[in-house]
Amino acid sequence: MKFGVVFPQYEFGGHDPVALREYAQAAEEMGYSHFLAYDHVLGANPDRPGGWKGPYTHKNQFLEPFVLFSFLAPLTQHLEFTTGILILPQRQTALVAKQAATLDALTGGGRLRLGIGLGWNEVEYTALGEKFSNRGKRVDEQIEVLQRLWADPLVKFDGRWHHIPDAGLNPLPVKRHIPIWFGGHHEHVLRRVAKYAEGWMPNYRKASDIQAQLELLEKFLEAEGRKLSDLGLEARIQFGEGRLEIWKQTLDEWVAVGATHITINTMGIGLDTPQKHIEAIRKFAQEMGIKR
């Protein structure tokens, strides 16, 4: 089992680079294996015409993941960096491939896990010049383009949305591969997980809520010649849900359904400084017996 931390983006109390360094280094020293960050480019004004019903606004801070990871990578040694999730269809595919490959190369390979999803914020899509309505259709081709660009020095690709006229990335990822995981739980997502992904990161609080989706995913995996044991499964535990007994029970339930990664989320309970979040992940590591 690998334990990680959800970076408390919008409760971190600012963007002090010293505090960012201390948080990442503390997590690594405590024995956490990965550092997960959310992705939002823009926040909407809730007072805009038409209103706003999203969970985040322009007042919530989100640091761009690739820039954040590039800042933290040389300040740590082994910590894996994970997007949870990167909203791929609102971004240019070749540029994402370049950013990911560069980060992989500069960290020696194997320290980036790209969790991707479709997102829900139409305002971001509009501002970034991409269509919200066809994001599901486009993402399949995006994955193919990413994998081709990471694997081959030169790529010729003529798809519905992507056209690459014999060009390639330099540098390539160290292993010419970066693991792709999917967030979400819709049937279409599960089909993509089965076809393309190395892991799945559903946003469920309880393992009991996932059984129907697991059965459906198993069917889709079988059609692709794969099985559940071929796939990573990342779950999140909410620090605010309690005490050691509850955490252990939640962990045991996730282990029973095949979880390979557990990420602790310390947001949502009023911790408003970096030090408070550091103390929270320290308590969780001590209580759960996480070791470096």
Secondary structure, DSSP 4 states (H G I P E B T S, - for coil): -EEEEE--GGGSSS--HHHHHHHHHHHHHHT--EEEE---S----TTSTT---SS--TTS----HHHHHHHHGGG-SS-EEEES-EEGGGS-HHHHHHHHHHHHHHTTSS-EEEEEE--S-HHHHHHTT--STTHHHHHHHHHHHHHHHHH-SSEEEE-SS-EEEEE--SSPPTTS---EEEE--SHHHHHHHHHH-SEEE---S-GGGGHHHHHHHHHHHHHTT--GGGSEEEEEEEGGG-SHHHHHHHHHHHHHTT--EEEEE--SS---SHHHHHHHHHHHHHHHT---
